[in-house]
Amino acid sequence: METRIETGQDLKNAAREAGQQVTDAGREAAGRFGAAMQSAKTNIQEKTVAGARATDRAIRQHPYESIGIAFGLGVLIGVLINR
């Protein structure tokens, strides 16, 4: 039976390899996270633009109703703030 005694250099190499593996795993995870964040950002931007366009169409189709709703909300908020 052969027993191997690791030298200081062997330990340093093992630690270096383990550190490199952790670094590589961290970079890979950061890359995935960055891609997910970019995808989420694009998705939010698309939904925001679609919502703004829908709001614009609704206001243009019903301008007086929109003014009435905005006025009513303003009065309601004013009343609540003055309490």
N, C-alpha and C positions, 0 to 999 in steps of 0.2 A: 504494500500500500504506500503510495507516494503522497506526501503532504507538501503542499506548496506554500511557502511563506511569502506573502506579498511584500515587496519593498516599498519604500516611500515613493519611488517613481511610479510603480504600478498603481498605488493609491491615487496619486496625482492624475494619472491618465484616466483612471476610472471616474474620478470626480469631474474631470474636464468633459468626458463623454456624456456623463449624466447631465451636466450643466448645458451642454450643447443640445441634448434631446429636449430638455425643458425649454430652452430658448426657441428651438424650432417649433415645438408644440404651441408656445405662446404666440409666435408670429403667425402660425396657421390659424389659431383661434382669433387673433386680431384681424386677420384678413377676412375670415368669415363674418365676424362682427361688423366690419366696415362695409362689406357687401350687403349685409342685412339692413344696416342703417341707410345706405344709399337707396335700397329698394323701398324701404318705408318712407323715406323722404320723397321719392318720386311718386309713390302712391298717394301720399298726403297732398302733394302739390296738384296732382290730377283731380282729386276729389274736391279740393278747394276751388279750383278753376271751374269745375262743373257746377258746383254750388253757387258760385258767383254769377255764372251765366244763367242758371235757372232763376235766381233772384232777380237779375236784371230783366229777364223776359216777363216774369210775373209783375214786376213794377210797371213795365212799359204797357202791359196788357190791362192793368187795373190801376191807373195812376191815382185816382181820387180815393179809392179804397185804401191804397198804400199810405197816402197822406193821413187819412183818418186813423188808421192803425198806429202810425207813428205818433200822432197827436195824442191818442188815447194812452199809449204806453208812456209818453212823456208826462202826462198828467198823473198817471198812477205812480210813477217813480217819484215825481215831485211830492205827492201826498205822503208816500212812505218815508221819504227823507225828512220831511218837516215834522214828523211825529215825534 
